Each structure stands twice: as C-alpha cells, then as structure tokens.
Amino acid sequence: MIQTPKGTYDILPKDVHKWHYIEDIFRKTCALYNYKEIRTPIFESTELFVRGVGESTDIVNKEMYTFLDKGNRSITLRPEGTAGVVRSYVENKMFAELNQVTKLYYMGPMFRYERMQKGRSRQFFQFGVEALGSNDPTIDAEVISLAVNILEQIGLKHVKVVINTLGDKASRVNYRKALIEHFTPVKEELCSDCKRRLEQNPLRVLDCKVDCEHPAMKSAPKIRDYLTDEAKVFFAEVLRDLDSLGIKYEINDNLVRGLDYYNHTVFEFISTIPGFGSQTALGGGGRYDGLVSEIGGPEIPGVGFALGMDRLILAIEEEGIEVDPKDNVEVFIVAMNETRTFAFTLLENLRRAGIKAEKDFFERKIKAQFKQADKLNANFTIIVGEEELQRGVVSIKNMKTQVQEEINIDNIISYLKQRMEE
C-alpha cells in the first residue's frame, strides 16, 4: 500500500472544517486591516532563500528541499513565505507607488526537512502578512495587533506575546563583537552548530536549543546594552503603541528568531497551555528593513508575521474549542424507483437555488433512506411518491418537529426557503 511521504499527513473531511474556520477568520481580519492576498509559487530559485533567509540559518544549512530541475537549475520548495512575497514585490515593482504601504497576506504549504514531532511536520501550513514601505514603528504594532486579533477571534485564551529588539545595523555590529568575545573562551564546549554560528552570525548562538542551559548562554550580553539611541527610541515607540492598545507582552532578551533578515522588532506568539509539548510557538515575525534590497530591490523597509496553522489546530483542540462542522444537509430527498428521474431533477434544482441537498444513490428501501437522512442531520426530507407525483405534490417533513405537509411541486423551493428562515 502506498502511504503519505514521511513528514506529511492528510487533512480528512472530518477535520477540514477546523482549517476552514481558521482560514476564514484570517482572511476576514486581514481585509479589515486592508491587506490583499498574494499567491506565489511553491518552489523558487534556491538563491532566493540563501540570500533572503540567510546562509547561516539552520533552514538553509539543513532543512531545505533542494533539487536540480531538468534545466539544471537549483530549485527549492519554499521553507517560509516572506522571501517569495518580497521577491514578487520586487519583480512586479509594487514599490513604484511612493509613500504607500503595500499590505499583503498569503497562506499555503511550506516545506522543511526536519525532525518530526508533535506540531512539526515536513510539509506544514502557514498564513502570514507583510507590510512593505514604512519604517514607522506604529506599523510594527499594527502587525502584532493583527495577529493578536486573529488569535483572539479563533478563541485562544492561553497565548502570550514575547518581544525583543535586534536594533539597527550599528547596534548589531557592537553586539556581535560582544557575543564573540563572550562565547569564544567556551567555544569548544558549544555544539557544532553553535561553533559555526559564532563565526557566521553570532546572534544565532542565542537561538540554540542544544546549549540553552549552558552557563555562558545565561550570562550572555544583552542587546539592550548595545542599542544606539535611535534603536532604543524605535523599540520604545513600538512598546508604547502596544501599551496603548492594551496588548500585554513579555520582553525576552534572547529572542532572535531563526531567520537572518530581521532587525529592530522581533516577536513570537507562545501557547501557554499546560502539556502542549515543546513546540509552543504558534508563530512569530519581525521587521526586515534590508530584505528588499538584498533580493535586488530598492531600500524599502518591511515587517510581517507568520502563524503555523498545524499548531493552531493543535491549540484549539488542546483548549477544547468546539468548531461547528456545518456539514448537515438541509434537504434529503426520499424517492421510490419509479420517481428517481423526478427526484434527481429536483435535487439539482434545489442546489441551483442555493439549498444544500442530497438523495440516495443505492436504490435503498424507504426506511433505509430515512436513516441516511438522519445520519446527514437533514433539516427536511422530501418524500417523492408515485401516487403523489401524479397529483403534482410531494410530502415535506420537518425532521425536528416531525410535521409533514403536502406541497405543490411548483412551490417546493419557495416553501423550503420560507421554512428555513423561520
């Protein structure tokens, strides 16, 4: 038997309503904030992610699905959404309209070859937003507020916002030197990844999950002590705006995120549900003022976030949030063999009138058809009998009240619509 590839799974009809629930909230909330949907390819040139995500990241070094196509081009299945959106922004010259924030949102599958565990698959689903064109700290707060709004509408109660600043370029130059000086004496005690990170991008050392309990990690310099005055003001304004919205947050000096393109504000949304497991981050994001130019565009700032849909599904299940599948049938047609043609025509007419309807396709007896109607939670059944049809009527039964009426065949749709509105 052929099975799903390792690290992937099917989303079955019995579960897909939970995904629709989250997707609908995301789309509607993004529209309120004036974000427009963008759809980019699932695979891109490998160079996009090497330059955009960062050569020193675990994603580029270990986790990308990369291959040569038949034209001998290096292609990678997208491991995240921001780089592709920014590539499209540059390629399609969306920046041409000056003094305008371009607000985009996306959703879809991403791919990373990583160790599987609860809430982490090799094909996973994300939705996210990108706001390009403004270096106003208020837009950082707006992006965070948008994510918080989405999480609240989903119904999640146990989520905290964790935030930090990576400062501007000058801040990071000084901080980088301090980290190198701090970790070099204990370099041989660090994991192989951290040894590499210390040379390529020392901030990545703070993101290590292996050495997180090492004394050197706990005593590492804090970036707040190396911020320029401009970076301090920027971060203070972001926090002020969050305070004005009543959004609670926790500052974590070691939060750096797993992507190299971030500067200034970075943040994560953490589930605080007991027993949720080690994968507690529902998503995160930050500011990336150098990414557009890195990909070949002009110097244009940006900020965004992504939320993992797989983890959100786990979170709503852990929090006991009930999502109505809304999969009941409004009308089920019960028909005899002699009336099958009329029943099928009626079925199609009901659907074209916007009424969710179904019928039996197994030529079962009347009793079995009523059982099927019950199984589908039908609100009404239409009984099409041969003798009634000759008189130009059908019987319509309200399955909740058990009231049954004879209705002229020309009035079936108007009758049902009136009853469904009651």
DOKEFI-519133 format. One record per residue (C-alpha): residue in one letter; x, y, z. Coordinates in steps of 0.02 Angstrom, whole numbers, plus 50000, padded with zeros to 5 digits. Example, Ala and Ser with C-alpha at 12.3 -4.5 7.8 and 13.67 -1.06 7.14 Angstrom:
BEGIN
A|50615|49775|50390
S|50684|49947|50357
% end
This chain:
BEGIN
M|50000|50000|50000
I|50067|50172|49952
Q|50065|50290|50101
T|50094|50475|50129
P|50278|50527|50121
K|50363|50535|50290
G|50329|50701|50374
T|50163|50732|50286
Y|49983|50692|50326
D|49810|50701|50250
I|49681|50826|50310
L|49523|50721|50307
P|49344|50782|50278
K|49303|50756|50463
D|49439|50882|50511
V|49444|51006|50368
H|49309|51117|50444
K|49434|51169|50579
W|49552|51229|50443
H|49413|51324|50355
Y|49368|51404|50521
I|49544|51473|50545
E|49566|51521|50362
D|49402|51618|50360
I|49449|51715|50516
F|49620|51754|50443
R|49551|51817|50277
K|49413|51922|50354
T|49528|52001|50483
C|49662|52041|50354
A|49529|52127|50248
L|49485|52238|50397
Y|49666|52295|50403
N|49669|52324|50213
Y|49784|52178|50171
K|49768|52099|49998
E|49800|51917|49958
I|49952|51865|49856
R|49991|51690|49791
T|50170|51645|49750
P|50248|51483|49683
I|50276|51336|49799
F|50453|51322|49730
E|50578|51461|49696
S|50759|51482|49645
T|50870|51416|49785
E|50968|51579|49781
L|50814|51673|49844
F|50817|51580|50010
V|51006|51578|50027
R|51009|51768|50009
G|50842|51804|50090
V|50829|51682|50236
G|51016|51683|50270
E|51163|51570|50233
S|51199|51542|50418
T|51024|51483|50464
D|50976|51304|50502
I|50841|51319|50369
V|50968|51347|50230
N|51102|51233|50300
K|50997|51083|50349
E|50813|51093|50311
M|50778|51145|50131
Y|50709|51027|49999
T|50827|51073|49856
F|50848|50989|49688
L|50906|51019|49509
D|50767|51028|49381
K|50784|50963|49203
G|50861|51129|49151
N|50997|51104|49283
R|50929|51248|49387
S|50936|51237|49577
I|50757|51241|49642
T|50695|51239|49822
L|50522|51204|49893
R|50482|51359|49995
P|50528|51338|50179
E|50440|51501|50227
G|50331|51632|50146
T|50413|51802|50166
A|50556|51783|50041
G|50437|51733|49900
V|50318|51877|49937
V|50462|52002|49939
R|50531|51928|49777
S|50361|51956|49696
Y|50352|52132|49769
V|50519|52174|49688
E|50492|52082|49523
N|50321|52162|49495
K|50381|52334|49551
M|50245|52353|49681
F|50355|52485|49761
A|50326|52605|49615
E|50186|52695|49708
L|50281|52807|49827
N|50227|52846|50006
Q|50113|52695|50005
V|50118|52544|50121
T|50092|52385|50022
K|49997|52263|50132
L|49996|52081|50076
Y|49940|51916|50152
Y|49968|51736|50100
M|49930|51559|50153
G|49986|51388|50097
P|50104|51241|50122
M|50288|51261|50168
F|50422|51126|50170
R|50567|51090|50287
Y|50665|50930|50310
E|50673|50924|50499
R|50647|50802|50642
M|50463|50764|50659
Q|50370|50788|50821
K|50201|50847|50882
G|50160|51010|50792
R|50307|50995|50672
S|50293|50910|50502
R|50397|50917|50344
Q|50251|50990|50249
F|50165|51118|50358
F|50043|51258|50328
Q|50066|51442|50366
F|49973|51603|50343
G|50059|51770|50359
V|50061|51954|50317
E|50192|52075|50252
A|50181|52266|50264
L|50309|52346|50148
G|50356|52528|50129
S|50354|52607|50303
N|50485|52622|50440
D|50358|52691|50563
P|50361|52587|50723
T|50171|52601|50728
I|50160|52477|50583
D|50256|52351|50690
A|50124|52372|50825
E|49985|52357|50695
V|50055|52193|50630
I|50066|52122|50807
S|49890|52185|50843
L|49825|52100|50685
A|49898|51933|50741
V|49829|51954|50918
N|49659|51996|50845
I|49662|51837|50739
L|49712|51729|50887
E|49575|51804|50995
Q|49442|51778|50861
I|49497|51596|50844
G|49455|51585|51029
L|49627|51551|51102
K|49643|51608|51282
H|49816|51543|51328
V|49934|51642|51216
K|50068|51768|51264
V|50164|51891|51156
V|50353|51882|51176
I|50451|52027|51102
N|50629|52090|51082
T|50731|52209|50977
L|50882|52167|50871
G|50920|52351|50850
D|50985|52436|50695
K|51143|52392|50598
A|51259|52491|50711
S|51183|52409|50866
R|51211|52236|50796
V|51392|52271|50746
N|51434|52314|50927
Y|51329|52171|50995
R|51410|52048|50876
K|51582|52093|50943
A|51522|52071|51122
L|51449|51899|51085
I|51609|51840|51000
E|51712|51897|51150
H|51590|51813|51269
F|51575|51643|51184
T|51750|51620|51112
P|51827|51561|51278
V|51696|51421|51289
K|51684|51388|51103
E|51742|51206|51119
E|51603|51172|51244
L|51469|51225|51121
C|51380|51113|50996
S|51447|51100|50818
D|51308|51213|50753
C|51350|51350|50878
K|51534|51342|50832
R|51483|51377|50653
R|51358|51510|50704
L|51487|51601|50809
E|51589|51630|50651
Q|51446|51665|50530
N|51314|51753|50636
P|51342|51756|50825
L|51162|51808|50860
R|51110|51633|50801
V|51201|51559|50952
L|51064|51631|51063
D|50936|51530|50965
C|51020|51364|51006
K|50907|51229|51080
V|51053|51112|51125
D|51158|51229|51231
C|51016|51333|51303
E|51060|51281|51482
H|51247|51317|51464
P|51305|51447|51592
A|51376|51553|51451
M|51203|51565|51374
K|51126|51627|51534
S|51264|51756|51562
A|51272|51814|51381
P|51272|52002|51347
K|51101|52079|51319
I|51072|52176|51159
R|50981|52313|51255
D|51152|52367|51322
Y|51217|52392|51144
L|51072|52483|51064
T|51100|52651|50981
D|50992|52794|51039
E|50890|52780|50878
A|50859|52594|50907
K|50807|52625|51087
V|50682|52756|51032
F|50612|52642|50896
F|50583|52497|51016
A|50509|52612|51149
E|50383|52678|51023
V|50331|52501|50973
L|50303|52458|51157
R|50210|52621|51186
D|50091|52582|51042
L|50061|52406|51108
D|50026|52479|51280
S|49901|52600|51204
L|49808|52451|51128
G|49809|52356|51293
I|49914|52215|51219
K|50014|52128|51354
Y|50189|52067|51311
E|50345|51993|51387
I|50520|52054|51337
N|50642|51911|51305
D|50822|51969|51276
N|50869|51803|51194
L|50732|51805|51063
V|50818|51821|50894
R|50706|51713|50779
G|50777|51584|50659
L|50797|51695|50506
D|50939|51813|50464
Y|50838|51953|50385
Y|50766|52026|50545
N|50814|52192|50625
H|50732|52301|50757
T|50570|52219|50818
V|50554|52029|50831
F|50412|51938|50916
E|50331|51769|50943
F|50160|51707|50998
I|50180|51571|51128
S|50048|51447|51185
T|50044|51432|51374
I|49930|51279|51377
P|49998|51151|51501
G|50051|50992|51413
F|50057|51073|51240
G|50231|51000|51216
S|50396|51079|51167
Q|50329|51162|51009
T|50243|51305|51100
A|50273|51442|50970
L|50116|51467|50866
G|50208|51589|50754
G|50307|51749|50751
G|50384|51884|50646
G|50476|52047|50646
R|50548|52191|50547
Y|50662|52163|50397
D|50723|52330|50328
G|50863|52255|50222
L|50774|52109|50139
V|50701|52201|49989
S|50871|52269|49938
E|50954|52100|49973
I|50837|52021|49845
G|50875|52155|49716
G|50752|52293|49752
P|50772|52469|49821
E|50800|52510|50005
I|50623|52481|50067
P|50578|52428|50245
G|50456|52290|50290
V|50378|52199|50436
G|50270|52044|50448
F|50222|51884|50538
A|50176|51704|50502
L|50068|51586|50605
G|50076|51397|50591
M|49905|51326|50551
D|49953|51150|50605
R|49997|51215|50778
L|49841|51322|50786
I|49737|51166|50754
L|49827|51080|50898
A|49798|51233|51008
I|49610|51242|50979
E|49599|51056|51015
E|49702|51073|51175
E|49596|51221|51232
G|49437|51125|51195
I|49370|51249|51068
E|49221|51170|50978
V|49210|51212|50793
D|49041|51180|50712
P|49073|51075|50555
K|48915|51147|50475
D|48907|50992|50367
N|48724|50947|50393
V|48614|50931|50239
E|48467|51050|50229
V|48359|50935|50123
F|48363|50748|50090
I|48254|50676|49951
V|48173|50507|49984
A|48115|50429|49821
M|48045|50266|49752
N|48120|50184|49599
E|47976|50248|49492
T|48011|50429|49541
R|48201|50429|49529
T|48210|50539|49374
F|48100|50673|49451
A|48195|50660|49615
F|48362|50685|49528
T|48298|50836|49431
L|48226|50910|49592
L|48392|50880|49680
E|48485|50983|49551
N|48354|51121|49553
L|48369|51135|49743
R|48558|51152|49732
R|48545|51284|49597
A|48427|51379|49712
G|48563|51379|49846
I|48490|51239|49953
K|48611|51105|50012
A|48527|50942|49962
E|48563|50757|49944
K|48475|50595|49893
D|48502|50409|49900
F|48607|50332|49761
F|48591|50149|49811
E|48407|50114|49774
R|48380|50075|49958
K|48211|50050|50039
I|48116|50197|50113
K|48163|50156|50293
A|48349|50149|50248
Q|48336|50315|50157
F|48261|50397|50312
K|48406|50327|50415
Q|48525|50407|50292
A|48433|50573|50310
D|48455|50561|50500
K|48639|50520|50480
L|48664|50676|50375
N|48566|50782|50502
A|48445|50837|50367
N|48327|50975|50419
F|48193|50922|50296
T|48152|50768|50194
I|48054|50772|50032
I|47959|50611|50001
V|47927|50585|49816
G|47793|50451|49797
E|47724|50391|49631
E|47542|50424|49676
E|47581|50596|49750
L|47682|50643|49597
Q|47535|50603|49485
R|47435|50728|49587
G|47575|50857|49568
V|47627|50859|49751
V|47764|50794|49865
S|47770|50771|50054
I|47894|50879|50150
K|47937|50827|50327
N|48019|50940|50456
M|48141|50821|50540
K|48146|50923|50701
T|47959|50947|50728
Q|47908|50789|50634
V|47771|50893|50549
Q|47736|50832|50372
E|47644|50931|50237
E|47594|50903|50056
I|47664|51040|49944
N|47632|51076|49760
I|47787|51033|49658
D|47792|51211|49590
N|47805|51281|49767
I|47939|51166|49840
I|48083|51290|49834
S|47985|51440|49898
Y|47910|51334|50038
L|48081|51270|50094
K|48162|51442|50091
Q|48020|51513|50195
R|48033|51372|50323
M|48222|51384|50333
E|48210|51569|50376
E|48091|51536|50522
% end
